[in-house]
Structure formats: structure tokens, C-alpha cells
Amino acid sequence: MLFTEQLARERTRSNLKQAEELRCLRRLRTLRRAQRLEHRAERRMIEAWRRTAELREAVEFADY
């Protein structure tokens, strides 16, 4: 019976370790995804600023 208890404890420890590793991997994936989305949003914002500047310049030129 002692062997069975020891085996159960080792399996529990192993499962807990594996669960912690999976949590870390999920957090890392979530962080990477958030960074990709942030970079994409920044690129879109910069492009919108450029386009706004172009349109503003065109309107000002048309006024003269």
C-alpha cells in the first residue's frame, strides 16, 4: 500500500507541475497575441494620421 501512495503522490506532483507549465505557456501566448494586436493597431493609427495629413493638405491646397 505504501508504494501505491507514493505513486499517487508522484503522479499528483507531476500533474501539478504540468498544469503550471501549461499556465505559463498560455500566458506567454496571450501576451504575444496582445503584442501583435497592439503593433497592428499602432500601424493602422500611423497610417490614419498620414492619410489625415494628406487630406488636410489637399483641402488647404484646394482652398487657395
N, C-alpha and C positions, 0 to 999 in steps of 0.2 A: 504494500500500500504506500510506503514511503516513496518508492520510485514513481508511482503514478502522481503523487502530489508534487514531486519535484518536476516531473514532466509538464504538469499543468501550469506550474509557476513559470517555467521557462517559456512555455507557449504564450502565456499571458504577457510576459515581458517582451517577447518578440512581437506580439501583436501591437502592444503599446508603442514600441519603437517604430514599427512600420506605419502606424497611424500618425505619429509625429512627423515622420519623413514626408508622408503624403500631404499633411497640412502645410509643411514648408514649401513643397513643390507647388501646391495650389496657390499659396500666397505669392510666390515668385511669378507664376503665370499671370495672376491677376494684376500684379504690379507692371509686368511687361506689357500687357494689353492696355492698361491705363496710360502708360507712357506712349505707346503707339497712337492711341486716340488723341492724346494731348498734342503730339507732334503734328498729326494730321490737322487738328483744329488750328494750330498756330500757322501752318502753311496756308490754310484757307483764309485765315484772318489777314495775313500779309498780302495775299492775292486780292482780297476785297479792298484793302487800303490802296493798293496800286491802281486797281480799277477805278476806285472813287477819285483818286488824284487825276487820273486820265480824263474822266468825265468832267470833273471840276475845271480842268484846264481847257477842255473843249468848249464848255459853256462860256467860260470867260473869254475865250478867243472869239466865239460867235457873237458876243455882246459888243465887241469893238468893231 
